[in-house]
Amino acid sequence: MNFRTAVKDAQGLGSAKDGVHHWWMQRVTAVALIVLVIWFAFSMAVHAGSGYEAMRAWIGAPFTAGVAILLLATGFYHAQLGLQVVLEDYVGNKAVEIASIVAVKFLAAILALTGILAVLSIAFGG
């Protein structure tokens, strides 16, 4: 007679208590991006036709630079979260999945940092 339950087979396969946070971050960043992208699109429309120096002065303003940095950081974080879900769902090989997720996170961090440094360079007149 076997008195073992199916719990033995499922050990370690349950919730990691991490999925809800990931889901919430995707939703929060999506809502933030709606506001930030509307601000950016409106600002670009208002400054359409402005010269190079006017655009540098606009991006160099503390509020504008701060919101632009927020847009970059939020956008790349949101993209990384979304790509991670796609990789987790559709890559069959676990090693390739993990390597791909690490590569996506690294690339998102590098691109976000590059954009943020560009904004800071303009803001501080570099």
QUICORVEN-V96525 format. One record per backbone hydrogen bond with DSSP energy under -1.0 kcal/mol. CO is the residue of the C=O (numbers start at 0). NH is the residue of the N-H. E is the energy in kcal/mol with one decimal. If there is no record, write none. Layout:
BEGIN
{{CO/NH/E} {CO/NH/E}}
END
This chain:
BEGIN
{{4/7/-1.1} {5/9/-1.2} {9/12/-2.6} {17/21/-1.7} {18/22/-2.4} {19/23/-2.8} {20/24/-2.6} {21/25/-1.9} {22/26/-1.8} {23/27/-3.0} {24/28/-2.5} {25/29/-1.8} {26/30/-2.2} {27/31/-2.4} {28/32/-2.5} {29/33/-1.7} {30/34/-1.7} {31/35/-2.7} {32/36/-2.9} {33/37/-2.0} {34/38/-2.4} {35/39/-2.5} {36/40/-3.0} {37/41/-2.7} {38/42/-2.6} {39/43/-2.5} {40/44/-2.2} {41/45/-2.5} {42/46/-2.1} {46/49/-2.3} {50/54/-2.1} {51/55/-2.3} {52/56/-2.3} {53/57/-2.2} {54/58/-2.8} {55/59/-1.9} {57/60/-1.1} {60/64/-3.0} {61/65/-2.4} {62/66/-2.5} {63/67/-2.6} {64/68/-2.4} {65/69/-2.1} {66/70/-2.5} {67/71/-2.3} {68/72/-2.8} {69/73/-2.6} {70/74/-2.5} {71/75/-2.4} {72/76/-2.0} {73/77/-2.6} {74/78/-2.3} {75/79/-2.2} {76/80/-2.3} {77/81/-2.3} {78/82/-2.7} {79/83/-2.0} {80/84/-1.8} {81/85/-1.9} {82/86/-2.6} {83/87/-2.6} {84/88/-2.0} {85/89/-2.3} {86/90/-1.9} {92/96/-2.5} {93/97/-2.5} {94/98/-2.4} {95/99/-2.5} {96/100/-2.4} {97/101/-2.5} {98/102/-2.3} {99/103/-2.6} {100/104/-2.5} {101/105/-2.5} {102/106/-2.8} {103/107/-2.6} {104/108/-2.1} {105/109/-2.4} {106/110/-2.7} {107/111/-2.5} {108/112/-2.5} {109/113/-2.3} {110/114/-2.3} {111/115/-2.7} {112/116/-2.6} {113/117/-1.8} {114/118/-2.2} {115/119/-2.6} {116/120/-2.3} {117/121/-2.0} {118/122/-2.9} {119/123/-2.4} {120/125/-3.3} {121/124/-1.3}}
END
